[in-house]
Amino acid sequence: MKILACVKQVPGTNKVEIDPVTGVLKRDGVSSKLNPYDLYSLETGFQLAEKYGGEVYTLTMGPNQAKTAIRETLAMGAAGGVVISDRRLAGADVLATSYTLAQGVRSAGDFDLILCGKQTTDGDTAQVGPELAEHLGIPHVTNVLEVRLAGGAEEEEEAGAGASGDMRGSYGKLLVRALRDGLIVEQLVAMPCLLCMEDGVNTPRLPSYRRQKAIREEQIGVMTLDDMKDRNEKAYGLSGSPTQVVRMFPPQKREGKEIYDGPEEESADRIFGLLRERKMI
Ligand SMILES: Cc1cc2nc3c(=O)[nH]c(=O)nc-3n(C[C@H](O)[C@H](O)[C@H](O)COP(=O)(O)OP(=O)(O)OC[C@H]3O[C@@H](n4cnc5c(N)ncnc54)[C@H](O)[C@@H]3O)c2cc1C
């Protein structure tokens, strides 16, 4: 299985300021880290590759310093990784970001499975994965808890215990469990496909010191707009971004706050009484 995990480098702190004029995060001088949600999708990729055979590659779009994020994934076990970095891509909103990633995926080769995190800790939209799948014209599932190859030995065993007949032997498909409105839905998805993993679904591995040493001299590949099939600059960066930040402002502070710090039962009674009084329950 050839797997691609999309990862993003995010600020390592939540004290990031926003430029009030452009509405863009001020990233200069701010420490960075791998988006914590991407660690779960990466780990899913590693586990699938170990179980069924295959390799995990990583892709990120960001400034040149995002090479550090790719290097970290290599130290965890990725077979290779690429950064899409180009000044002409700056200021991209979700549409332009997912379009750029789709172009990058097309240039990087064929993949059976693309993995994304649930969301990022900075942009936080959770839209890049589904939009990337749409640009590539492949199916996707979000909020994924578990994934395995349909028709594997494990599956055959379980099929005897109730799985539907056409699930047997359906190689080339993944059996995916995902959260849907408080229920867990089990579905078959034909590869190539894209999955957005939920957080906390596994225990992400740490970068290995041995691999860190081994890849120290390795050059991280950089893709620019010139490597894309679509080189029309208008489709990328700010000009490819229909979203415009009109105004940025802190939320209004709520006055009249009351704090109950007495014993739990007493506080619960007071809150209950207050909610009834305001006809909220
Ligand atoms: C008008 C506008 C201007 C913006 N300008 C800038 C700017 O100048 N600089 C800037 O950094 N941001 C900018 N942003 C934010 C930027 O659009 C988002 O950070 C970006 O689209 C990713 O969305 P997200 O962080 O919400 O990802 P989500 O959709 O929450 O991420 C879900 C998953 O998608 C994958 N993913 C997301 N982003 C990437 C990536 N870059 N590379 C690889 N995989 C990824 C990861 O697997 C991640 O877990 C701008 C946003 C808007 C609306």
PDBQT file of the ligand as one rigid body, heavy atoms in Angstrom, charges set to zero:
ROOT
HETATM    1  C1  LIG A 301      -8.064  34.782   3.552  1.00  0.00    +0.000 C 
HETATM    2  C2  LIG A 301      -7.142  33.821   4.216  1.00  0.00    +0.000 A 
HETATM    3  C3  LIG A 301      -5.786  34.038   4.122  1.00  0.00    +0.000 A 
HETATM    4  C4  LIG A 301      -4.900  33.155   4.709  1.00  0.00    +0.000 A 
HETATM    5  N1  LIG A 301      -3.583  33.419   4.580  1.00  0.00    +0.000 NA
HETATM    6  C5  LIG A 301      -2.697  32.585   5.168  1.00  0.00    +0.000 A 
HETATM    7  C6  LIG A 301      -1.296  32.838   5.078  1.00  0.00    +0.000 A 
HETATM    8  O1  LIG A 301      -0.856  33.815   4.494  1.00  0.00    +0.000 OA
HETATM    9  N2  LIG A 301      -0.451  31.964   5.671  1.00  0.00    +0.000 N 
HETATM   10  C7  LIG A 301      -0.929  30.871   6.330  1.00  0.00    +0.000 A 
HETATM   11  O2  LIG A 301      -0.118  30.085   6.827  1.00  0.00    +0.000 OA
HETATM   12  N3  LIG A 301      -2.229  30.605   6.440  1.00  0.00    +0.000 NA
HETATM   13  C8  LIG A 301      -3.134  31.433   5.880  1.00  0.00    +0.000 A 
HETATM   14  N4  LIG A 301      -4.442  31.187   6.007  1.00  0.00    +0.000 N 
HETATM   15  C9  LIG A 301      -4.857  29.997   6.719  1.00  0.00    +0.000 C 
HETATM   16  C10 LIG A 301      -4.880  28.872   5.746  1.00  0.00    +0.000 C 
HETATM   17  O3  LIG A 301      -5.890  29.041   4.809  1.00  0.00    +0.000 OA
HETATM   18  C11 LIG A 301      -5.174  27.599   6.456  1.00  0.00    +0.000 C 
HETATM   19  O4  LIG A 301      -4.246  27.486   7.497  1.00  0.00    +0.000 OA
HETATM   20  C12 LIG A 301      -4.992  26.464   5.491  1.00  0.00    +0.000 C 
HETATM   21  O5  LIG A 301      -5.935  26.573   4.463  1.00  0.00    +0.000 OA
HETATM   22  C13 LIG A 301      -5.189  25.138   6.132  1.00  0.00    +0.000 C 
HETATM   23  O6  LIG A 301      -6.454  25.106   6.724  1.00  0.00    +0.000 OA
HETATM   24  P1  LIG A 301      -6.577  24.620   8.202  1.00  0.00    +0.000 P 
HETATM   25  O7  LIG A 301      -5.368  25.027   8.944  1.00  0.00    +0.000 OA
HETATM   26  O8  LIG A 301      -7.900  25.038   8.682  1.00  0.00    +0.000 OA
HETATM   27  O9  LIG A 301      -6.521  23.021   8.003  1.00  0.00    +0.000 OA
HETATM   28  P2  LIG A 301      -7.590  21.930   8.398  1.00  0.00    +0.000 P 
HETATM   29  O10 LIG A 301      -8.583  21.800   7.307  1.00  0.00    +0.000 OA
HETATM   30  O11 LIG A 301      -8.087  22.147   9.791  1.00  0.00    +0.000 OA
HETATM   31  O12 LIG A 301      -6.596  20.676   8.368  1.00  0.00    +0.000 OA
HETATM   32  C14 LIG A 301      -7.048  19.343   8.193  1.00  0.00    +0.000 C 
HETATM   33  C15 LIG A 301      -5.891  18.499   7.734  1.00  0.00    +0.000 C 
HETATM   34  O13 LIG A 301      -5.502  18.899   6.397  1.00  0.00    +0.000 OA
HETATM   35  C16 LIG A 301      -4.087  18.737   6.254  1.00  0.00    +0.000 C 
HETATM   36  N5  LIG A 301      -3.484  20.065   6.003  1.00  0.00    +0.000 N 
HETATM   37  C17 LIG A 301      -3.970  21.290   6.318  1.00  0.00    +0.000 A 
HETATM   38  N6  LIG A 301      -3.109  22.244   5.913  1.00  0.00    +0.000 NA
HETATM   39  C18 LIG A 301      -2.069  21.613   5.338  1.00  0.00    +0.000 A 
HETATM   40  C19 LIG A 301      -0.846  22.057   4.742  1.00  0.00    +0.000 A 
HETATM   41  N7  LIG A 301      -0.536  23.353   4.648  1.00  0.00    +0.000 N 
HETATM   42  N8  LIG A 301      -0.012  21.114   4.256  1.00  0.00    +0.000 NA
HETATM   43  C20 LIG A 301      -0.314  19.788   4.335  1.00  0.00    +0.000 A 
HETATM   44  N9  LIG A 301      -1.437  19.314   4.891  1.00  0.00    +0.000 NA
HETATM   45  C21 LIG A 301      -2.293  20.216   5.385  1.00  0.00    +0.000 A 
HETATM   46  C22 LIG A 301      -3.570  18.137   7.567  1.00  0.00    +0.000 C 
HETATM   47  O14 LIG A 301      -3.600  16.739   7.452  1.00  0.00    +0.000 OA
HETATM   48  C23 LIG A 301      -4.613  18.598   8.560  1.00  0.00    +0.000 C 
HETATM   49  O15 LIG A 301      -4.688  17.781   9.712  1.00  0.00    +0.000 OA
HETATM   50  C24 LIG A 301      -5.367  32.031   5.437  1.00  0.00    +0.000 A 
HETATM   51  C25 LIG A 301      -6.734  31.829   5.543  1.00  0.00    +0.000 A 
HETATM   52  C26 LIG A 301      -7.628  32.695   4.960  1.00  0.00    +0.000 A 
HETATM   53  C27 LIG A 301      -9.081  32.458   5.110  1.00  0.00    +0.000 C 
ENDROOT
TORSDOF 0
